[in-house]
Amino acid sequence: MRRTETCGSGRVAHRCGGWSEMSGWISGLGAFLGRSAETTGYGLVLLGRTLFHLPHLLTRRRIRDTLDLCYTYCTGSFTVTAVVALFTGMILALNSGLSLQELGQEALIGRIVAVSLIREMGPFMTALILTASIGSGIAAELGTMKVSEEIDALRIMSISPVRFLILPRIVALTLVTPVLTIFAGLIGILGGMFVAYFQLGVGWMAFQNDGLEFLTQKDVFTGLFKSVVFGVTIATVGCTQGLLTRGGATGVGQAARRAVVVTFLLVIIMGYYITWAVLT
């Protein structure tokens, strides 16, 4: 009763309202951090269990399932990856070429396009495309199985969902991502070469020789290593969000959205730190 009378008067009431609002904000932040930590731990444990079951991949059925998923993931993202990579290379060549042309150094455009696409842009845009097309699909597929109790049925039949569902998806996406990254890099370089020749007057051989001369094994290794890490991340986040789905059809949609948002953030952050670790 005393608290009610104190908070009911002027400045004291405003102060009590401020403390209440701040307390609610802190409580919400703590709940968000707690959920994030719980989801992160679940995902890491899931990845560890997947690695533990890796020898089971050598069975004929698991190999067939993994190859089927590789084919599905490649065909589902091939066209989009090609179009995005082509125009990314063209835009990169045009922007950098016009700036170099003002300095009379347009012949250096080959190294800029090649290194940027192989080391940075190729893995990055491939990861974003796979996140939007494959990662969200994995989350929605597993989420639908979760809310319809199909995963619980597998456990009742003594079938490990990790070995039966998660392992083929993570391995398939880990294999597909480097392949599409190499393809995206080559298509992007080809697009940059067209722009350099037709709009900037740089010859085919000059572009090719400059790009190959400046491109190092470290750049290629960095791009491939990023693509492998991104592939594992996309698949793990998609599987994690799918297995944690709650709330029917609405929960499935939310799981797919969370998988895309979380993976986008992880790809950007991890890409920076991988580049920093390799180049410094």
C-alpha angles and dihedrals in degrees: 000000000000090000091053093051092047095050092046096071126083118272094012091057090051090050092050091050090051092051090048092051092048091048090053091049093050091046091051092048091050091050091050093049091047092052091046092051091047092050092046092051091048091051094049092049089048091052091048092051089049091054089048090055093046094108089061087067090077093074117105095244095049091049090051093048091048093049091048090053091047090054092047094048093047096048092043093055104027099092096043092047092050094050094045093046093048095052092039089058091046093050092046092050093046096049096043093039095055091051092048091046090062088058095043092245101110089129088074093065093097095066093047094052095042098047094041094051098041098043105030121000098042097057092037100052092040090053092050092049093048091046093054096042106029107018094053090045092053091050092048094046095049091039091056090050090049097052091043089053094239091130090052088051090055090054091049089054089051092248114140110232089205093057095038102040113009103043097058092046097050094045093045095051091044089056096042098050097064091045093053090043092057090046092049092049093052094046091047092051090049090053091049090049091055092051092046092052102041101034106024102032096238113147124238095244094044091053093045096045094047092048095047093044094054097038111094135195089250090060092051092045092049092052094048093045090051091050092053092048091046092050092052090046095050094049095043094049092046092050092045094051091045094052092047094052117134134174109044124262093348090054091051091056092047091050091053091048093048091049091056095045096046093046093049090055094045093048092053095045096043092045091057095048094046090053091047092049095048100041101039 
